[in-house]
Structure formats: C-alpha cells, structure tokens
Amino acid sequence: MTSERFSQKVTVGYAYIMKLHHLVDEKIHARSIGPYSLVTQQPLGGKAQFGGQRFGEMEVWALEAYGAAYTLQELLTVKSDDVHGRNKIYESIVKGRHQLDTGLPESFKVLISELKSLCLNIELLQKLMMKRGKALMNWKKLQKMPGILQLLQLILKPNLWRQRKRLMSLQ
C-alpha cells in the first residue's frame, strides 16, 4: 500500500490451502461418572470409552507451585484410584459434612504387588500413630523387626538386583 520495496525477495503465486474440519461438537468431552480400569481402578482414557482427562506430571507440578495441596490430594486420590476414599467422600457429601478422608491409592497397591513379584517381602503398617510417644514406641518396634532397616536401605538403593541375595538371607 505504501509502494515501498521489500528489503528481501518475495515469492508470489497461488496459495493452496485446505480447511480442517475440526468441530467443537465432535471434540468436546466431559465426565461425571464412568467406568474404571479393573487393575488400577483409575478412570479409563479417551472419549470413546467415556474416560477421564489425564492429569499429567507437569500439571501436578503446577498445582504444587501454587500451593494447592488439598486440590492435588483430591485429584490424585479420590478422583483417581482411591476406592475407599471415593466411598467415604460420597458418604460425607450425602451427610452434609465437608471432610476428605482418603485411603490408600490402588496404584500404590499395584506397586507393592510388583515389588512382591521381585521377591521382596513388603508389609504395610495399617495405622500410623500421630502422637509423639506412640510414634516413638512404634519406631522402636519397627527397629526391632528383623531386617527392616536393611530392607529400607535396599529399596532406596538404585541397584535392587545386586542386593536381592542379601535380602533373601535376612529372612
């Protein structure tokens, strides 16, 4: 429009374009209730299976950065694979109470099963005492259990296979 010349060469010719037919009505998807995976108890994925949206690692980091711990706990337990927590939260909504009572996520139970398949004897303490005296007493009981400290060291080391024989000799 200004009749000034371009400083570089310009390609002139026909431009062939195609319109993409992505319509919102075909893309939109929401889930209130739906099916869960039998193994992990997590919501199925994808629109065709009426699944949930994936909440990835970077989204978790973003909520951690904002300090939204309660929301993060709800998303990663009750709204995901915590069967006991789902039942408890439904009960608290029906009774009109506002409390989040989470249980053990099913994905953690799957992890424990996979560790047991590596011949690791994993036992979970069901209740954790919060008072100092009881917690110290439980820690003393935990220390007296044969091989528990070696087991914790074994799990924390990166090369499990080399240390497996040591664990087997502790039992």
C-alpha positions, -999 to +999 in steps of 0.1 A: +000+000+000+029+024+006+046+014-026+079+008-007+101-021-019+107-050+004+143-054+015+143-092+006+129-112-022+093-123-020+076-153-035+045-145-054+020-171-066-011-191-058-015-204-022-034-237-019-049-243+015-074-268+029-098-261+057-095-285+086-129-298+097-123-298+135-157-290+150-162-283+187-192-306+189-171-335+179-142-327+203-160-317+235-159-343+262-167-343+300-171-370+326-191-370+358-192-408+364-179-436+343-160-469+341-128-476+359-099-499+350-101-533+368-064-534+377-055-499+387-090-486+395-082-454+376-107-439+351-104-452+316-089-429+290-105-415+258-138-401+247-149-434+231-146-452+265-162-423+284-129-419+302-114-390+322-089-364+313-052-372+321-037-351+348+000-353+339+032-347+358+036-311+347+001-303+358+009-318+392+040-295+394+019-265+385-005-272+414+024-278+437+038-244+427+005-227+435+004-245+469-029-262+461-022-293+482-059-300+490-069-299+454-039-320+444-047-346+471-083-348+459-072-352+422-046-378+428-066-400+453-104-396+455-109-386+418-085-412+406-079-446+421-087-444+458-118-467+461-121-464+499-118-426+496-144-424+469-169-442+491-161-420+521-164-387+501-197-398+487-209-406+522-197-372+536-215-354+507-247-372+514-245-365+552-236-328+545-201-329+561-170-314+545-141-337+550-117-355+528-110-390+542-085-406+518-074-442+518-045-460+501-045-455+463-049-486+442-018-476+421+003-479+453-012-514+459-002-523+423+033-510+430+035-532+462+024-562+441+051-556+415+077-553+443+065-586+458+069-602+424+106-593+427+107-615+458+107-585+482+087-591+513+067-558+517+044-554+547+025-522+553+017-507+587-021-501+586-023-473+611+002-446+618+001-431+653+003-393+653+012-387+690+049-385+698+050-412+724+031-437+704+051-428+673+084-433+691+072-466+705+062-477+670+096-467+657+113-488+684+091-517+675+099-512+638+136-511+646+134-545+664+118-562+634+144-584+618+159-569+587+135-539+584+163-513+583+182-534+557+150-536+537+145-499+537+181-494+526+177-520+499+146-502+485+163-469+485+194-482+466+192-480+428+205-514+420+180-538+436+191-569+418+226-570+433+212-566+468+184-591+464+205-620+477+213-600+509+176-595+515+168-632+510+195-641+536+178-618+561+145-638+561 
